[in-house]
Amino acid sequence: MSTPLPQWQADRLATLLDAFGDLSISAGERETLTWLAGSSVVVDDIAGMVRRARARSSVVAVREAHDKQLSRERARIVALCECAGIDLGDSPLDVLIRHLRGRERGAR
């Protein structure tokens, strides 16, 4: 049975574990964090860096998802324009006006 940690070390360990959030921590990694919590006064700095890294990776993931969505939307627009014979550089309003004028001539 292991010796209970002093409260100050348990508090530092809790700070580190909290910084990692729901990340899976192995027994060996937990031992390392326990050692770090007992041997260092910079635990808050390390925990802060971990939190910032996690937040940054979340931002990057959101940005990548957004970029993928834009890419899919662009591909959809290109396909629609190709089907309709519309040049991608055309103004949508000009294309609509040409279309409506073509329908007027066809209706006469």
C-alpha positions as CSV (number, residue, x, y, z in Angstrom):
1,M,0.0,0.0,0.0
2,S,1.4,3.4,-0.9
3,T,1.9,6.2,1.6
4,P,-0.7,9.0,1.3
5,L,0.6,12.2,-0.2
6,P,1.0,15.3,1.9
7,Q,-1.9,17.7,1.2
8,W,0.3,20.2,-0.6
9,Q,1.5,17.5,-3.0
10,A,-2.0,16.1,-3.5
11,D,-3.2,19.7,-4.3
12,R,-0.4,20.1,-6.9
13,L,-1.2,16.7,-8.4
14,A,-4.9,17.6,-8.6
15,T,-3.9,20.9,-10.4
16,L,-1.9,18.9,-13.0
17,L,-4.5,16.2,-13.5
18,D,-7.2,18.9,-13.9
19,A,-5.1,20.6,-16.6
20,F,-5.1,17.3,-18.6
21,G,-8.9,17.2,-18.3
22,D,-10.4,14.0,-19.7
23,L,-7.1,12.9,-21.3
24,S,-6.3,9.3,-20.4
25,I,-3.3,9.2,-18.1
26,S,-1.4,5.9,-17.6
27,A,-0.2,4.6,-14.3
28,G,3.4,5.5,-15.2
29,E,2.4,9.0,-16.3
30,R,0.5,9.5,-13.1
31,E,3.6,8.4,-11.2
32,T,5.6,11.0,-13.1
33,L,3.0,13.7,-12.4
34,T,3.0,12.7,-8.7
35,W,6.8,13.0,-8.6
36,L,6.6,16.4,-10.4
37,A,4.0,17.6,-7.9
38,G,6.3,16.7,-5.0
39,S,9.5,18.1,-6.4
40,S,8.6,21.3,-8.2
41,V,7.0,24.6,-7.3
42,V,6.3,25.4,-11.0
43,V,3.3,23.1,-11.2
44,D,0.9,26.0,-11.8
45,D,3.1,27.1,-14.8
46,I,3.2,23.6,-16.2
47,A,-0.6,23.2,-15.8
48,G,-1.1,26.5,-17.5
49,M,1.0,25.5,-20.4
50,V,-0.9,22.2,-20.8
51,R,-4.3,24.1,-20.6
52,R,-3.2,26.6,-23.3
53,A,-1.9,23.7,-25.5
54,R,-5.2,21.9,-25.1
55,A,-7.2,25.1,-25.9
56,R,-5.0,25.8,-28.9
57,S,-5.5,22.3,-30.3
58,S,-9.2,22.8,-29.9
59,V,-9.1,26.0,-31.9
60,V,-7.0,24.3,-34.6
61,A,-9.5,21.5,-34.8
62,V,-12.4,23.9,-35.2
63,R,-10.4,25.8,-37.8
64,E,-9.7,22.6,-39.7
65,A,-13.3,21.6,-39.6
66,H,-14.4,25.0,-40.8
67,D,-11.8,24.8,-43.7
68,K,-13.2,21.4,-44.7
69,Q,-16.7,22.7,-44.7
70,L,-15.7,25.7,-46.9
71,S,-13.9,23.3,-49.2
72,R,-17.0,21.1,-49.5
73,E,-19.2,24.2,-50.1
74,R,-16.7,25.5,-52.8
75,A,-16.8,22.1,-54.6
76,R,-20.6,22.2,-54.5
77,I,-20.7,25.7,-55.9
78,V,-18.2,24.8,-58.7
79,A,-20.3,21.7,-59.6
80,L,-23.5,23.7,-59.7
81,C,-21.9,26.4,-61.8
82,E,-20.5,23.8,-64.2
83,C,-24.0,22.2,-64.6
84,A,-25.6,25.6,-65.2
85,G,-22.9,26.8,-67.6
86,I,-22.0,29.7,-65.3
87,D,-18.5,31.2,-65.2
88,L,-17.3,31.3,-61.5
89,G,-16.2,34.8,-62.1
90,D,-19.6,36.0,-63.1
91,S,-21.6,38.2,-60.7
92,P,-24.5,36.1,-59.3
93,L,-26.9,39.1,-60.0
94,D,-25.8,39.3,-63.6
95,V,-26.3,35.6,-64.1
96,L,-29.8,35.8,-62.6
97,I,-30.7,38.8,-64.8
98,R,-29.4,36.9,-68.0
99,H,-31.4,33.9,-66.9
100,L,-34.6,35.9,-66.4
101,R,-34.2,37.7,-69.7
102,G,-33.7,34.4,-71.5
103,R,-36.9,33.1,-70.0
104,E,-38.8,36.2,-71.1
105,R,-37.6,35.7,-74.7
106,G,-38.6,32.1,-74.5
107,A,-42.0,32.9,-73.3
108,R,-42.8,35.2,-76.2
